[in-house]
């Protein structure tokens, strides 16, 4: 059984999340666009400092989140191929480590893009779908268990992300199945849920 936290976008909150993962012994993968600083300007949040970016890259696995966070199903395939394949090369050169995982911006993908991710040499492509534990049917469009920190998912109707995710985490432990949660650091600030985030990461690291 493997428990993993995926963190997208590279906002300043990533360093706090990384410290919590280190504190509670949780494996994390940080999915960053090559131009995370341009993305932060576009979206209006604060990006990681270069010092914090370097520390995370030294201590955690980094995955690709394209070059510029464009929605891959909404651009020409040739441009999507460049976003997928060139980001891998650029991140490997920047961080001097293998980049084997990819996360689709906003989860937008299709069969052709899954094939591109595989052919680019990635071993894994993560979606934004939730409600799944265990091995994915398609490792190039892998669903997750829960989108933590976000209160507005339809799947959480009648409950909340914390209880929804905790129930799946307990089920995964009982059935000895893999569990992956994903999140945006900036949502922790937007929705004022840092206490719940720490409790959930602590629970992920338990046992």
N, C-alpha and C positions, 0 to 999 in steps of 0.2 A: 504494500500500500504506500502510495506517495501523496503527500499533501503539499500543494503549491499555491502561492499567491502570485497573480499577474498584475502588474501595475503599468498603465498606459500613459503616454504623452510627455512625461518629463517636466511636470510642474514642480514648483519649489517644495511642495509637500512630500515629494518622493523621498527626500532625505529623512524626514520624520518617520515615514513608513519603513524605510530601510533600517533605521535604528530600532524600531519596534520589532521588526523581523529578527534582527540580530539578538535583541534582548530575550525573545521567546523561542529562539531556535527554529524559525520558520523559513523554509526555502522560498525564495522569490525570484521572479524573472521580471526585469524592467524593460518594457517595450517602448523604445524611443524612436521618433522620426529623426533623421539625420539633422534636419533643420528645426530642432525643438525650440530654438530661440525665436525663429520666425513664426512658428505656430503660436507661441505664447503672446507675441505682439498681435497677431491676428485675432486671437480669442479673448485677449484682455486679462490673462492671468500672469502671475510671475513665474518665470522659468527657474530651473535649478541654477545655482551659481556654478562656475567652472570647477571650483574646489569640491563642491558636493557631488557634482557629476563624476569627477575623477574618483572620489572615494567609493561611490556606489559601483562604478565600473570595475574597481579593483576587488570588491567584496561580494558581488552578486553577478549572476548571469544577465547578459544584455541580449534582447531580441530586437528584431527590426520592426518598425512601425511605418515603413516606407521612407521616402526622402522628405516629403513635404505634407504628409497626412491628407493627400487627396483621396476622395472616395472612388475606389478603383472601378466600380461598375458604371461610373458616370463619366469616364474619360476614355479616349481611344485605347484599344488593347495595346498598341505599341508603347504608348506612354505608361500604361499600367505595368508592362513588362519592365520598363526602365525603373519605375518606382520600386519594384520588387527586387530585381536582380542587382541593380546598381547600389541600392541602399545596403545590401549585404556586404558588398565589396568595400563600400565607404566606411561602414561601421567596423569591419574587421581591421581595416587599415588604421582607423582612429584609435581603437581600443587594444589593438594587438592581441586579439583573442578570437576564437571561432564564433560565428553568429549562426546558430542552427535553428532558431525559432523565429516565427513571423506572426504578427497579429494584424488582422485586416482593420483599417480605420472604419469605425462605426459598425464593424462586422460585415460590411458589404462585400460579397463575393459571389462567384458562380463556378461552374465546372471548369471553364477555361482558365480562370484565375487560380484555382486549386492546382491545376496542371502546371501553370507557370511557377508557382511556389515550389512545387516538387522539382521541376526541371532546373530551378535556380540553385538547388543544392540544400535547401532547408530540409529538416527532418520533421517539422511540425508547423502547422498553421492554425492559429487559434481564432475562433469566432467570438461573438458576444452573446450567443445563445446561452440560456441558463436552464437549470432543472436536471442536469445530467451528472451522474457519478460513474466511475469506472472507465474502461478503455473506450476511446471514441471509435465509431464505425469508420470514419474517415479521418486519419491523422492530419490531413491538410485542410480540414474544416471542423476542428474539434470544438464541441460545446463545453460549457463550464457548469459548475454547480450554482453559483450565485454571483450577482453583480453587487458587491458590498458597498455600502455607503449611499446607494441611490434609492430613494423612497418611491420612485414613480414608475417602476416596472409593472406592467399589467399582470405578470406572473405572480406577483405578491398580493394579489387581491385577497382581502380578508385577513392578511397578516402583515408582516414587515420583513425587510431584507434580513434583519438579524435573526429572527425566529425561523424564517424560511431556510437560511443558510445553516443555522445550527442543527436543524432537523436533518438536513442532508449530510452534514458532517458526521452526526451520530450514526446515521444509516451507513455511511461509507466505512466508518470504523467497525461497525457490527458485521458488515459483509466483506470487510477487507478489500475495499475498492478504492481506486484513486479518487482524489478530491481536488478540484482546482477552483479557486475563487478569483475573480478579476475586479479591478477597480480603477478609478481615476483619482489621483491624489487631490486635484483641485475640487472634486466633489465633497471631500471631507470638510473643506472650509466652507463651501457653498451651503451645505446642509447642516453644518454645525454638529457633526457627529463623531468627534474625535474620541470621546469616551467609549462609545460603542465600537469604534474601529479597534481601539486597543484591546477591549474585552474579546473581540472576535479573533484577532491575531493571537492573543494569549491562548484562546481555546484551540486554535489551529495547532499551536505548539505543544499542547498537552499530550503527554504519553506517546 
